[in-house]
Amino acid sequence: MNEESTLLLVMGRLIGCFLRNRNKHRENNVCNSNS
């Protein structure tokens, strides 16, 4: 398991989720439900 690839994958999910929450205020629980 590569630590760098894992870190980038986790960061990518967090950033993507953050951006989706900024664009869609109605779906504020997207990150919480998928975690």
C-alpha distance matrix in Angstrom:
0.0 3.8 6.4 9.0 8.2 7.8 10.9 12.7 12.3 13.7 16.3 17.3 18.0 20.0 21.9 22.7 23.9 26.0 27.6 28.4 30.0 32.1 33.3 34.0 35.6 36.6 33.0 32.0 30.1 27.6 24.7 25.8 26.3 22.9 21.0
3.8 0.0 3.8 5.5 5.5 6.3 8.7 10.2 10.8 12.5 14.3 15.4 16.9 18.6 20.1 21.2 22.8 24.5 25.9 27.2 28.9 30.5 31.8 32.9 34.6 35.9 32.5 31.4 29.9 27.4 24.4 25.9 26.7 23.3 21.5
6.4 3.8 0.0 3.8 5.6 5.1 6.1 8.6 9.8 10.6 12.1 14.0 15.5 16.5 18.1 19.8 21.1 22.4 24.1 25.7 27.0 28.5 30.2 31.3 32.7 34.2 30.9 29.4 28.1 25.9 22.6 24.0 25.3 22.2 19.9
9.0 5.5 3.8 0.0 3.8 5.4 5.1 6.1 8.5 10.0 10.4 12.0 14.3 15.4 16.1 17.9 19.8 20.8 22.1 24.0 25.6 26.7 28.3 29.8 31.3 33.2 30.0 28.7 27.7 25.4 22.3 24.2 25.6 22.4 20.6
8.2 5.5 5.6 3.8 0.0 3.8 5.5 5.1 6.1 8.7 9.8 10.3 12.3 14.3 15.1 16.1 18.2 19.8 20.8 22.3 24.2 25.6 26.7 28.1 29.9 31.5 28.2 27.3 26.2 23.5 20.7 22.8 23.8 20.3 18.9
7.8 6.3 5.1 5.4 3.8 0.0 3.8 5.5 5.1 6.2 8.6 9.8 10.8 12.5 14.2 15.3 16.6 18.4 20.0 21.2 22.7 24.5 25.9 26.8 28.4 29.7 26.3 25.1 23.7 21.2 18.2 19.8 20.9 17.5 15.7
10.9 8.7 6.1 5.1 5.5 3.8 0.0 3.8 5.4 5.2 6.0 8.4 10.0 10.6 12.1 14.0 15.3 16.4 18.2 19.9 21.1 22.5 24.3 25.5 26.8 28.5 25.3 23.8 22.8 20.6 17.3 19.2 20.8 17.8 15.8
12.7 10.2 8.6 6.1 5.1 5.5 3.8 0.0 3.8 5.5 5.0 5.9 8.6 9.8 10.2 11.8 13.9 15.0 16.1 17.9 19.7 20.8 22.2 23.7 25.4 27.3 24.3 23.1 22.5 19.9 17.1 19.5 21.0 17.8 16.5
12.3 10.8 9.8 8.5 6.1 5.1 5.4 3.8 0.0 3.8 5.5 5.1 6.3 8.8 10.0 10.5 12.2 14.2 15.4 16.4 18.3 20.0 21.1 22.2 24.0 25.4 22.1 21.3 20.3 17.5 14.8 17.2 18.1 14.7 13.7
13.7 12.5 10.6 10.0 8.7 6.2 5.2 5.5 3.8 0.0 3.8 5.4 5.2 6.3 8.7 9.9 10.6 12.3 14.3 15.4 16.6 18.5 20.1 20.9 22.2 23.7 20.4 19.0 17.8 15.5 12.3 14.4 15.8 12.8 11.1
16.3 14.3 12.1 10.4 9.8 8.6 6.0 5.0 5.5 3.8 0.0 3.8 5.4 5.1 6.1 8.4 9.8 10.4 12.2 14.1 15.2 16.5 18.3 19.7 21.0 22.9 20.0 18.5 18.1 15.9 12.8 15.3 17.3 14.7 13.3
17.3 15.4 14.0 12.0 10.3 9.8 8.4 5.9 5.1 5.4 3.8 0.0 3.8 5.5 5.2 5.9 8.4 9.8 10.5 12.1 14.1 15.3 16.5 17.9 19.8 21.6 18.7 17.9 17.6 14.9 12.5 15.6 17.0 14.0 13.6
18.0 16.9 15.5 14.3 12.3 10.8 10.0 8.6 6.3 5.2 5.4 3.8 0.0 3.8 5.5 5.1 6.0 8.5 9.9 10.5 12.1 14.2 15.4 16.0 17.8 19.1 15.9 15.1 14.3 11.5 9.0 12.0 13.2 10.2 10.0
20.0 18.6 16.5 15.4 14.3 12.5 10.6 9.8 8.8 6.3 5.1 5.5 3.8 0.0 3.8 5.5 5.1 6.0 8.6 9.9 10.5 12.3 14.3 15.1 16.2 18.0 15.0 13.4 13.1 11.1 8.1 10.9 13.1 11.0 10.1
21.9 20.1 18.1 16.1 15.1 14.2 12.1 10.2 10.0 8.7 6.1 5.2 5.5 3.8 0.0 3.8 5.4 5.0 6.2 8.6 9.8 10.6 12.4 14.1 15.5 17.8 15.4 14.1 14.7 12.6 10.4 13.7 15.8 13.8 13.6
22.7 21.2 19.8 17.9 16.1 15.3 14.0 11.8 10.5 9.9 8.4 5.9 5.1 5.5 3.8 0.0 3.8 5.4 5.2 6.2 8.6 10.0 10.7 12.0 14.2 16.1 13.4 13.0 13.6 10.7 9.4 13.1 14.4 12.2 13.0
23.9 22.8 21.1 19.8 18.2 16.6 15.3 13.9 12.2 10.6 9.8 8.4 6.0 5.1 5.4 3.8 0.0 3.8 5.5 5.1 6.2 8.7 9.9 10.3 11.8 13.3 10.4 9.6 9.8 7.3 5.9 9.6 11.1 9.5 10.4
26.0 24.5 22.4 20.8 19.8 18.4 16.4 15.0 14.2 12.3 10.4 9.8 8.5 6.0 5.0 5.4 3.8 0.0 3.8 5.5 5.2 6.3 8.8 9.9 10.7 13.2 11.1 9.5 10.8 9.4 8.0 11.2 13.5 12.7 13.0
27.6 25.9 24.1 22.1 20.8 20.0 18.2 16.1 15.4 14.3 12.2 10.5 9.9 8.6 6.2 5.2 5.5 3.8 0.0 3.8 5.4 5.1 6.2 8.5 10.4 13.0 11.4 11.0 12.9 11.0 10.6 14.1 15.8 14.8 15.8
28.4 27.2 25.7 24.0 22.3 21.2 19.9 17.9 16.4 15.4 14.1 12.1 10.5 9.9 8.6 6.2 5.1 5.5 3.8 0.0 3.8 5.4 5.1 5.8 8.4 10.2 8.3 8.8 10.5 8.3 9.1 12.5 13.4 12.7 14.5
30.0 28.9 27.0 25.6 24.2 22.7 21.1 19.7 18.3 16.6 15.2 14.1 12.1 10.5 9.8 8.6 6.2 5.2 5.4 3.8 0.0 3.8 5.5 5.1 5.8 8.1 6.5 5.7 8.3 7.4 8.2 10.9 12.5 12.8 14.2
32.1 30.5 28.5 26.7 25.6 24.5 22.5 20.8 20.0 18.5 16.5 15.3 14.2 12.3 10.6 10.0 8.7 6.3 5.1 5.4 3.8 0.0 3.8 5.6 6.2 9.6 9.3 8.6 11.8 11.2 11.7 14.5 16.3 16.5 17.6
33.3 31.8 30.2 28.3 26.7 25.9 24.3 22.2 21.1 20.1 18.3 16.5 15.4 14.3 12.4 10.7 9.9 8.8 6.2 5.1 5.5 3.8 0.0 3.8 6.3 9.0 9.1 9.9 13.0 11.8 13.2 16.2 17.2 17.2 19.1
34.0 32.9 31.3 29.8 28.1 26.8 25.5 23.7 22.2 20.9 19.7 17.9 16.0 15.1 14.1 12.0 10.3 9.9 8.5 5.8 5.1 5.6 3.8 0.0 3.8 5.4 5.6 7.4 10.3 9.6 11.9 14.3 14.9 15.5 17.8
35.6 34.6 32.7 31.3 29.9 28.4 26.8 25.4 24.0 22.2 21.0 19.8 17.8 16.2 15.5 14.2 11.8 10.7 10.4 8.4 5.8 6.2 6.3 3.8 0.0 3.8 5.4 5.8 9.4 10.1 12.2 13.9 14.9 16.4 18.1
36.6 35.9 34.2 33.2 31.5 29.7 28.5 27.3 25.4 23.7 22.9 21.6 19.1 18.0 17.8 16.1 13.3 13.2 13.0 10.2 8.1 9.6 9.0 5.4 3.8 0.0 3.8 5.9 8.6 9.6 12.5 13.6 13.8 15.7 18.0
33.0 32.5 30.9 30.0 28.2 26.3 25.3 24.3 22.1 20.4 20.0 18.7 15.9 15.0 15.4 13.4 10.4 11.1 11.4 8.3 6.5 9.3 9.1 5.6 5.4 3.8 0.0 3.8 5.5 5.8 9.0 10.3 10.3 11.9 14.3
32.0 31.4 29.4 28.7 27.3 25.1 23.8 23.1 21.3 19.0 18.5 17.9 15.1 13.4 14.1 13.0 9.6 9.5 11.0 8.8 5.7 8.6 9.9 7.4 5.8 5.9 3.8 0.0 3.8 5.7 7.5 8.3 9.6 11.5 12.9
30.1 29.9 28.1 27.7 26.2 23.7 22.8 22.5 20.3 17.8 18.1 17.6 14.3 13.1 14.7 13.6 9.8 10.8 12.9 10.5 8.3 11.8 13.0 10.3 9.4 8.6 5.5 3.8 0.0 3.8 5.5 5.1 5.9 8.5 9.9
27.6 27.4 25.9 25.4 23.5 21.2 20.6 19.9 17.5 15.5 15.9 14.9 11.5 11.1 12.6 10.7 7.3 9.4 11.0 8.3 7.4 11.2 11.8 9.6 10.1 9.6 5.8 5.7 3.8 0.0 3.8 5.6 5.4 6.3 8.6
24.7 24.4 22.6 22.3 20.7 18.2 17.3 17.1 14.8 12.3 12.8 12.5 9.0 8.1 10.4 9.4 5.9 8.0 10.6 9.1 8.2 11.7 13.2 11.9 12.2 12.5 9.0 7.5 5.5 3.8 0.0 3.8 5.6 5.3 6.0
25.8 25.9 24.0 24.2 22.8 19.8 19.2 19.5 17.2 14.4 15.3 15.6 12.0 10.9 13.7 13.1 9.6 11.2 14.1 12.5 10.9 14.5 16.2 14.3 13.9 13.6 10.3 8.3 5.1 5.6 3.8 0.0 3.8 5.5 5.3
26.3 26.7 25.3 25.6 23.8 20.9 20.8 21.0 18.1 15.8 17.3 17.0 13.2 13.1 15.8 14.4 11.1 13.5 15.8 13.4 12.5 16.3 17.2 14.9 14.9 13.8 10.3 9.6 5.9 5.4 5.6 3.8 0.0 3.8 5.6
22.9 23.3 22.2 22.4 20.3 17.5 17.8 17.8 14.7 12.8 14.7 14.0 10.2 11.0 13.8 12.2 9.5 12.7 14.8 12.7 12.8 16.5 17.2 15.5 16.4 15.7 11.9 11.5 8.5 6.3 5.3 5.5 3.8 0.0 3.8
21.0 21.5 19.9 20.6 18.9 15.7 15.8 16.5 13.7 11.1 13.3 13.6 10.0 10.1 13.6 13.0 10.4 13.0 15.8 14.5 14.2 17.6 19.1 17.8 18.1 18.0 14.3 12.9 9.9 8.6 6.0 5.3 5.6 3.8 0.0
